[in-house]
Amino acid sequence: MSYDHRVDSLPRVKMADVARTAGVSVATVSKVVNGRYGVSQRTLERVQEVIADLGYEASLGARSLRSARTNVLGILVAEFEPFSAELLKGAGNAVTSTGYELLAYSGGGGSAEVGWERRYLSRLSGTLIDGAIIVTPTVVEARPGVPVVAVDPHAGPTGMPTVDSDNLTGAELATRHLVELGHRRIAFLGGRLDLASARLRDQGFRNAMAEAGISVDESLVGMGDYRRGASQEPARALLDRPDRPTAVFAANDLSALAVLDVAHELGLSVPGDLSVIGFDNVPESALSTPPLTTVAQPLQAMGAEALRLLVDLVAGKDVETHRRLPTELVLRSSTAPPRQV
């Protein structure tokens, strides 16, 4: 025997249903829903009880037409992946007790499509959300009148408030760790160069190499676009060569996991033949084989900070134009001294 668990087969509860069950007029239910005067305490409690019992929810579109507000904030991402999922957890925790609801939205276009955030904002703003957090946007222009906070923003100038972590210092920490272990032939697998974070991590790598007096071998610099699939081939190009590096610093954990994948395919042991370090500290980094040494961004804290900024922005308050949170090195089992220095 099979059961149909689809909820879309149930009819939507309407205001008239609440009025009929409570024995009052639709106008009275409307007053209760919208917090207006003219309803006795006894009637108010009765209507609220029926609303809870029936599961009535006011239409966001209707609510916005009445008040020009929906009390819903959006968090817009190109795709749901470990980085954005952690940010979403932080924003979700922070939205509690603010009076707002949080809508997570992805159009499924993927990070390769330039301008996805403008399309998403166009679909949602005005009738569904009062403002948005945009994660790793490809462009910086926002729709006029829509409060927007960017997380891990585009590398170009922006007038919108932004939240990120200390990418430069984090990349220096990662590279110094490899140098202190005795590595000299160190590869770098970079990320999306349209993002400030990727450029800063590249610069941090180069700063620490210069500080150690080690020249960067440009043939050991590859681009992985921050995605695991896109990082496979550049990782293979770095590792499948007779003079392969003894260590790889990947600009994010997904790229580092791709390096581990390729190392396994090529029969290289990590960290025996190759040390690997990532950046982000997404949950998957602790579950890899071996567990990944990485630079931790406070991802959930970044999501929470972005949410708080957006709430203030929607309320018309003056807000900081930029908030930068610290990064730290997390030592696990994927890095060790090279076998031959």
C-alpha positions as CSV (number, residue, x, y, z in Angstrom):
1,M,0.0,0.0,0.0
2,S,1.3,3.4,-0.9
3,Y,0.5,6.8,0.6
4,D,0.5,10.2,-1.1
5,H,2.5,12.6,1.1
6,R,2.1,15.6,-1.1
7,V,0.9,18.7,0.7
8,D,0.0,20.6,-2.4
9,S,-3.2,18.5,-2.7
10,L,-4.6,20.2,0.4
11,P,-6.6,23.4,-0.3
12,R,-5.1,26.7,1.0
13,V,-6.9,28.0,4.1
14,K,-8.5,31.4,3.2
15,M,-9.5,34.3,5.4
16,A,-13.1,33.4,4.8
17,D,-12.5,29.9,6.3
18,V,-11.1,31.5,9.4
19,A,-14.1,33.9,9.6
20,R,-16.6,31.0,9.2
21,T,-15.0,28.8,11.8
22,A,-14.6,31.7,14.3
23,G,-18.2,33.0,13.7
24,V,-17.0,36.5,12.8
25,S,-16.8,38.6,9.6
26,V,-14.0,38.6,7.2
27,A,-13.3,42.2,8.1
28,T,-12.8,41.2,11.7
29,V,-10.3,38.5,10.7
30,S,-8.5,41.1,8.6
31,K,-8.2,43.4,11.5
32,V,-6.7,40.7,13.7
33,V,-4.3,39.6,11.0
34,N,-3.1,43.2,10.4
35,G,-3.0,44.2,14.0
36,R,-5.7,46.9,13.7
37,Y,-7.9,48.3,16.4
38,G,-11.7,47.6,16.9
39,V,-11.6,44.0,18.0
40,S,-12.5,42.9,21.5
41,Q,-10.0,40.8,23.5
42,R,-12.3,37.8,23.6
43,T,-12.8,38.0,19.8
44,L,-9.1,38.5,19.2
45,E,-8.2,35.4,21.2
46,R,-10.9,33.4,19.4
47,V,-9.7,34.4,15.9
48,Q,-6.1,33.8,16.8
49,E,-7.0,30.3,18.1
50,V,-8.8,29.5,14.9
51,I,-5.8,30.8,12.8
52,A,-3.5,28.5,14.7
53,D,-5.8,25.5,14.4
54,L,-6.4,25.9,10.7
55,G,-2.8,26.9,9.8
56,Y,-3.9,30.1,8.1
57,E,-1.1,32.3,6.6
58,A,-1.6,35.6,5.0
59,S,-0.4,35.8,1.4
60,L,3.0,37.6,1.1
61,G,1.8,39.3,-2.0
62,A,-1.3,40.6,-0.3
63,R,0.6,41.6,2.8
64,S,3.0,43.6,0.7
65,L,0.2,45.4,-1.1
66,R,-1.3,46.4,2.2
67,S,1.9,47.6,3.9
68,A,4.7,47.8,1.3
69,R,6.5,45.3,3.6
70,T,6.6,41.6,3.6
71,N,8.7,41.1,6.7
72,V,10.7,38.6,4.8
73,L,14.4,38.8,4.0
74,G,16.1,36.8,1.3
75,I,19.5,35.1,1.1
76,L,20.4,34.6,-2.6
77,V,23.0,32.2,-3.8
78,A,24.1,31.0,-7.2
79,E,23.9,27.4,-5.9
80,F,23.6,25.6,-2.6
81,E,27.0,24.2,-1.7
82,P,28.9,23.9,1.6
83,F,30.1,27.5,1.8
84,S,26.7,29.0,1.3
85,A,25.0,26.4,3.5
86,E,27.2,27.5,6.5
87,L,26.4,31.1,5.8
88,L,22.7,30.2,5.7
89,K,22.9,28.5,9.1
90,G,24.3,31.7,10.6
91,A,21.7,33.9,9.0
92,G,19.0,31.5,10.1
93,N,20.1,31.6,13.7
94,A,20.4,35.4,13.7
95,V,16.9,36.0,12.2
96,T,15.3,34.6,15.3
97,S,13.5,37.3,17.4
98,T,14.0,40.0,14.7
99,G,10.4,39.8,13.5
100,Y,11.5,38.8,10.0
101,E,11.3,35.4,8.2
102,L,14.2,34.3,6.0
103,L,13.8,33.0,2.4
104,A,16.8,31.1,0.9
105,Y,16.7,31.2,-2.9
106,S,18.7,29.8,-5.8
107,G,17.7,29.9,-9.4
108,G,20.0,27.0,-10.1
109,G,22.0,28.9,-12.6
110,G,25.4,28.2,-11.1
111,S,28.2,30.5,-10.3
112,A,29.4,30.7,-13.9
113,E,26.4,32.8,-15.0
114,V,27.4,36.5,-14.7
115,G,24.5,38.6,-13.4
116,W,22.5,35.9,-11.7
117,E,21.9,38.1,-8.6
118,R,20.2,40.8,-10.7
119,R,17.8,38.3,-12.1
120,Y,17.0,36.8,-8.7
121,L,16.5,40.3,-7.1
122,S,14.1,41.2,-10.0
123,R,12.0,38.1,-9.3
124,L,11.8,38.4,-5.5
125,S,12.0,42.1,-4.6
126,G,9.0,44.3,-4.1
127,T,6.4,41.5,-3.5
128,L,8.3,38.7,-1.7
129,I,11.3,40.2,0.2
130,D,12.2,43.5,1.9
131,G,15.9,43.1,1.3
132,A,18.5,40.5,0.5
133,I,21.9,39.0,1.4
134,I,23.7,38.1,-1.8
135,V,26.4,35.5,-1.5
136,T,29.5,35.8,-3.8
137,P,27.9,38.1,-6.3
138,T,29.3,38.3,-9.8
139,V,28.4,42.0,-10.2
140,V,27.9,44.8,-7.7
141,E,25.0,46.8,-9.0
142,A,21.8,46.2,-7.1
143,R,18.2,47.2,-8.0
144,P,17.6,50.8,-6.8
145,G,15.6,50.9,-3.5
146,V,16.3,47.3,-2.5
147,P,18.5,47.0,0.6
148,V,21.3,44.6,-0.2
149,V,24.2,43.2,1.8
150,A,27.0,41.3,-0.1
151,V,29.0,38.4,1.4
152,D,32.4,37.7,-0.2
153,P,31.8,40.5,-2.7
154,H,32.9,41.1,-6.3
155,A,36.4,42.5,-6.6
156,G,35.2,45.8,-8.0
157,P,34.2,48.9,-6.0
158,T,30.8,48.7,-4.4
159,G,28.5,51.1,-2.5
160,M,26.6,48.3,-0.7
161,P,27.5,47.0,2.7
162,T,29.7,43.9,2.6
163,V,30.8,41.1,5.0
164,D,33.9,39.0,4.5
165,S,36.8,37.4,6.4
166,D,40.5,38.3,6.5
167,N,41.4,36.5,3.4
168,L,44.9,38.0,3.0
169,T,46.1,37.0,6.5
170,G,44.5,33.6,6.2
171,A,46.4,32.8,3.0
172,E,49.6,34.0,4.6
173,L,49.0,31.7,7.5
174,A,48.4,28.7,5.2
175,T,51.5,29.4,3.2
176,R,53.7,30.0,6.2
177,H,52.5,26.7,7.7
178,L,53.8,24.8,4.6
179,V,57.1,26.8,4.6
180,E,57.6,26.1,8.3
181,L,57.1,22.4,7.6
182,G,60.0,22.6,5.2
183,H,58.2,22.8,1.8
184,R,59.8,24.9,-0.9
185,R,58.1,23.7,-4.0
186,I,54.6,24.9,-3.2
187,A,51.7,25.1,-5.7
188,F,48.7,27.4,-5.5
189,L,45.3,26.4,-6.8
190,G,43.4,29.7,-7.0
191,G,39.7,30.6,-7.1
192,R,37.3,33.0,-8.9
193,L,39.4,36.0,-9.7
194,D,36.3,38.2,-10.1
195,L,36.0,37.9,-6.3
196,A,38.0,39.9,-3.9
197,S,38.6,36.9,-1.7
198,A,40.4,35.0,-4.5
199,R,42.6,37.9,-5.3
200,L,43.5,38.4,-1.6
201,R,44.3,34.7,-1.1
202,D,46.6,34.8,-4.2
203,Q,48.3,37.9,-2.8
204,G,48.6,36.3,0.7
205,F,50.3,33.2,-0.9
206,R,52.8,35.4,-2.8
207,N,53.4,37.6,0.3
208,A,54.4,34.6,2.4
209,M,56.5,33.1,-0.3
210,A,58.4,36.3,-0.7
211,E,58.8,36.7,3.1
212,A,60.4,33.2,3.1
213,G,62.7,34.1,0.2
214,I,61.1,31.6,-2.1
215,S,60.3,32.5,-5.8
216,V,56.9,31.6,-7.0
217,D,57.0,29.1,-9.9
218,E,54.2,30.3,-12.1
219,S,53.9,26.9,-13.7
220,L,52.7,25.8,-10.2
221,V,49.8,28.3,-10.1
222,G,46.5,26.9,-11.4
223,M,42.9,28.1,-11.4
224,G,40.0,26.1,-9.9
225,D,37.1,28.5,-9.8
226,Y,36.3,27.5,-6.1
227,R,34.4,24.4,-7.3
228,R,35.4,20.8,-6.8
229,G,34.6,19.7,-10.4
230,A,36.3,22.6,-12.0
231,S,39.4,22.0,-9.9
232,Q,40.0,18.4,-11.0
233,E,41.9,19.2,-14.3
234,P,44.1,22.0,-12.9
235,A,44.9,19.8,-9.9
236,R,45.8,17.0,-12.3
237,A,48.1,19.4,-14.3
238,L,49.9,20.3,-11.1
239,L,50.3,16.7,-9.8
240,D,50.8,14.6,-12.9
241,R,54.3,15.9,-13.8
242,P,57.8,14.6,-12.9
243,D,58.7,17.7,-11.0
244,R,55.4,17.9,-9.0
245,P,55.1,20.1,-6.0
246,T,55.6,18.7,-2.5
247,A,52.6,20.8,-1.2
248,V,49.5,22.5,-2.6
249,F,47.6,25.4,-1.1
250,A,44.1,25.4,-2.5
251,A,42.1,28.6,-2.3
252,N,39.1,26.9,-0.8
253,D,38.2,23.5,0.7
254,L,36.3,22.3,-2.4
255,S,39.4,22.8,-4.5
256,A,41.5,21.1,-1.8
257,L,39.2,18.1,-1.8
258,A,39.7,18.0,-5.6
259,V,43.4,17.8,-5.0
260,L,42.9,14.9,-2.6
261,D,40.8,13.2,-5.3
262,V,43.4,13.6,-7.9
263,A,46.3,12.6,-5.6
264,H,44.4,9.3,-4.8
265,E,43.9,8.6,-8.5
266,L,47.6,9.1,-9.2
267,G,48.6,6.9,-6.3
268,L,50.1,9.7,-4.2
269,S,49.8,9.5,-0.4
270,V,48.7,12.5,1.6
271,P,50.6,13.8,3.5
272,G,53.5,11.4,2.7
273,D,54.0,12.3,-0.9
274,L,52.0,15.6,-0.9
275,S,50.7,18.1,1.7
276,V,47.4,19.7,1.0
277,I,45.8,22.7,2.7
278,G,42.5,24.4,2.0
279,F,40.5,27.5,3.0
280,D,37.0,27.9,4.6
281,N,36.7,25.0,7.1
282,V,33.4,23.7,5.7
283,P,32.2,20.6,7.5
284,E,33.4,18.3,4.7
285,S,37.0,19.3,5.4
286,A,37.0,17.4,8.7
287,L,35.5,14.3,7.0
288,S,37.9,13.9,4.1
289,T,40.6,11.2,4.0
290,P,42.9,12.4,5.5
291,P,41.1,15.2,7.4
292,L,42.0,18.5,5.7
293,T,44.3,21.1,7.2
294,T,42.6,24.4,6.4
295,V,42.1,28.1,7.2
296,A,38.8,28.6,9.0
297,Q,36.5,31.4,8.0
298,P,33.8,32.1,10.7
299,L,31.2,31.3,8.1
300,Q,28.2,31.1,10.4
301,A,29.3,34.4,12.1
302,M,29.6,36.0,8.7
303,G,26.0,35.0,7.8
304,A,24.8,36.3,11.2
305,E,26.6,39.6,10.7
306,A,25.2,40.0,7.2
307,L,21.7,39.4,8.6
308,R,22.1,42.0,11.3
309,L,23.4,44.5,8.8
310,L,20.4,43.9,6.5
311,V,17.9,44.3,9.3
312,D,19.4,47.7,10.2
313,L,19.5,48.7,6.5
314,V,15.8,47.8,6.0
315,A,15.0,49.9,9.1
316,G,16.7,52.9,7.5
317,K,19.6,53.0,10.0
318,D,23.1,54.0,9.1
319,V,25.3,50.9,8.9
320,E,28.9,50.1,8.5
321,T,30.0,49.8,4.9
322,H,32.2,46.8,5.6
323,R,32.7,44.1,8.3
324,R,35.8,41.9,8.2
325,L,36.1,38.9,10.5
326,P,39.3,37.1,11.5
327,T,40.6,33.8,10.1
328,E,42.6,31.1,11.8
329,L,44.7,28.0,10.9
330,V,43.1,24.6,11.7
331,L,45.7,21.8,11.8
332,R,44.6,18.4,10.8
333,S,46.3,15.4,9.0
334,S,46.8,16.5,5.4
335,T,50.0,18.4,6.0
336,A,53.5,17.1,7.1
337,P,57.1,17.8,6.4
338,P,58.3,16.7,2.9
339,R,60.1,13.4,2.6
340,Q,63.0,15.1,0.9
341,V,63.8,18.8,1.4
